[in-house]
């Protein structure tokens, strides 16, 4: 897994793309964009308030995360998934990242990877030193957090584990960067990220001390914190509690085109 995050895109454009990703994830998670709905790009541009280029980048990113699927005739449609799918995907990521952390601790890690991890964490500290995170700051956090998790996969020294982790983060909301708008803008957002950052530091400490069981437990706990924060963020925002995105209605003034007609699956109840 490549630990480097491309930086060729201008910072303002990256920030807008992250903003669009946050908004689209939240709309999907809350059921505002129902499963099977074809995303109308212009409608998304008008609703979110960013230009088409970052919207397209966001749509491609959400396809990689398993939230959207490409349509044969062009464009994207919302995939169908349930609360259990989301919970299982995040839990699976935690299991694999826990394994990666344990292997890293047991096998030892090259000094340059530990140095890169510390540099990454120092960057996150700088971001979190701000009293409130604006779009640019949260975008920076997302990139640094993504880089840290990629470095963790590299530390395991296992192409097999890295390959499976790369597959898992393409499941709905399993990506370490799969935040939603309310997580970026709420008063509790910075506190939540500070707790996550403390876990980042603890797992690096465990790896350096060759404490495999502790490193594994920390990463599993880290993913469960992400799951809980996602659930609470949507519930506090008045959205559906990680409901399946099947029959929810789009918000007023926002229309979505339907993909090819099909018999809709029955609505599933949250477990």
N, C-alpha and C positions, 0 to 999 in steps of 0.2 A: 504494500500500500504506500503510495507516495505521500510523504509527510509535508511536502511543500504545497502552499496555496498559491495559485497563479495570481499575479498582480498586474497583468497587462491592461486590465480594464480600469479606466479612470475611477478615482475614489468616489466621486459624486454618483457616477453611474452604478457602481457596486452597491452603494448605500441605497439607492432607489430600488435596485433589484432585490436586496434583502427586505426592504420595506414591502415590496410587492409579494414576496414569498410569505412573510408574516401574515399579511392580510388574506391571501388566498388560502393558506393553511387554516386560518381561523374560520373562514367562510365554509370551507369543506367540513371541518370538524363540527361546527355548529349546525350543519345541515342546510345552510343557506344556498349552497351549490349541491343539489341532489345527485346521487349516484346515477350515472348514465347521461347526465346533462353535458351537452357540448358547450365548451367555454367560448363565449363570444368575446373576442379580443377587444373590440372597441368598447363594449360595455364595461369590461374590466378596467380599461384605461380611464374611462369616465368616473367609475366608482372609486377607484383607489387614488386617482389623481397623479399618476406618473406617466411618462411617455411610453410609446410602444416598445422601444428597445429593451428597457428593463423588464417590462411585462413579458416579453418573449423569453428573456433569460430566466425569469422566475418560472414560467410554464415548463421550460425544459428541465429546470432543476426539480420541480415537483413531479415530473414524469420519472426522473431518476429515483426519487424517493418513493415511488409506487403509489402516489396519490392520483396521478393522471395517466391516461393512456393515449397514445397517438392514434388518430383516426386515419384510415386508408386514404381518404380524400383530403387530408390536411386538417390541422387543428388538433385539439385535445378534448377528451371527455373525462369526467370524474369516475374513478374506479369505485367499486362497492367494497366496503369493509365494515367490520363491526367493532364495538368496544373491545370484545375479546381479542380480535385480530391485533388491535393497537397494543393492548396489554401484553399479549404474547410476544409481539415483535420487540417491544422494549425490554421485556424480560430476557429474550433470547440474546439481544445485544449485550445485556449485562452479564449473561453467562459466558459469552465468548470473550468479552473484554476482561472479565475476571480471570478466565483461563490465560489470556495473553499476559496479564499482569503477573500471574503466578509463575508462568514460564520465564518471564523476564527476570523475576527475583531468583528463581532457582538456577537459571543458566548464566546469569550475569548479563550486563548491558554495556555496550561500547561507550566510552567516555563522551564521544561526540554527540551521541543520542541523548544522554543525560544533560549535556550542556544545552542542546537545542530545546529540551523540555523546560529547563530552568529559564531560558531566554523567553520562551513562550509564556510561561507563568508570570514572568516579570512584566510582559506586555499586558497581560490580563489585569495584573495589579494596577498598572497605570490607568487602564480604562475604568476600573472599579473605584479609583480614587475620586472620580467625579461624583458630586452629590446626587446627580440625576443623569441618566443616560439619554442623549438625543439619538436621532437616527444614525448619525455617523459613528457615534460611540458604540451603539449596539451592533452595528455592522462590523466594526472592528472586533468586538467581542466574539461574534459568530465565527469570524475567520480564524481567530486565535484558538478558540475552543475546538474548531474542526481540526486545526493543525495538531493540537495536543493529542486528540484521540487518534489521529493518524500515526503520530509518533509512538503512542502506546502499542499500536499494532506492530510497528516495526521492531519495537524492543523485544517482542517475543522471539524473534529470530526464526519464525515458522511461516514459510510461504503458504502452507495449508490454512493456518489460523487467519492469516491476513486475507486470504482469498475468501474465506467464509464470512469474515467480518465485512468485507466489501459487498457481499451479497446481502447480508442482513440489513445494512443501512439503507438498502433499496426497498425495504418493507415500510408500510405506512407508519409514519411518526417514529421510526426506529433510529433515524439519523440523530447524532448528538446535536445537530444544528436545527432540528425541527421545532423551532419556537413559533409561537403565535403572537399576534399584535399585543394582546393584553399582558403577556409576559414581558414585553419590551417597555410598555408604557405605564404599568401599574406602579403604585407607590412601593409595593413589596418586591419589585423586580430586582433591584440592586441587592437587597438582602438575600434573595434566593440565589443570585449568582455568587455572592460572597461565600455562602455555605458550599456551593459546588466547587468553588476555587479552593476552599480548605480541604475538600476531599481530593482534589487534584494533587495538592502538596503532600497530603498524607500518603497517597499511593506511591508517589515518587520516593518518599522517605522509606516506605516499606520495601520497595524494589532495591534501593541502595543498601538496605540492611539485610537483604536476602531473606526477607520474611514472606514467603510465598503465600501462606494461608491468609495472612493479614492483607496482602495486596489484592488477593482474589476477593475477599469479603468486602473490601472497600469499593471495588468497581461494581460489584453486584448491588451494593447499597446505593451507589451513585446512580445507577439506572433506575432503581426504584424511586429515588428522589425525583428524577426527571418525570417518571410516570405520574407521581402524586402531584407535582407542580403543574403538569399539563391538565390533569383532571380539575384541580382546584381553580386554575386560571379560567377555564371555560365555564365552570359552574358559577364562579363569582361574577363573570361577565354576563350571566343570564342566558348562556347558551345551553345546548343539550349536553348532558353529562357523558361525553364520549359516545353518543348514540351512533348507530349505523347511519350512513349518509344515503338514505334511500327515498324517503317520502317527504322530507322537510321542504318548505316553500321558500323560494328566493325572496330577498328583501324587496320592499316597495321600490319601484323605479329601476329595478335591475332584472333584466330578462336573460334567460339562458336558453339556447337552442337545444332541442333534444337530438340525440344520436339516433341511429336507425331504430325503428319501432321494435320493441321486444316485450315479452310478458315480464312485468316487474316482479322481482322476488318478493316473498312475503316479508313484512317488517319484522325484524328480530328484536326481541326484548333484551335489555341489558341484563347480564348475568347478575 
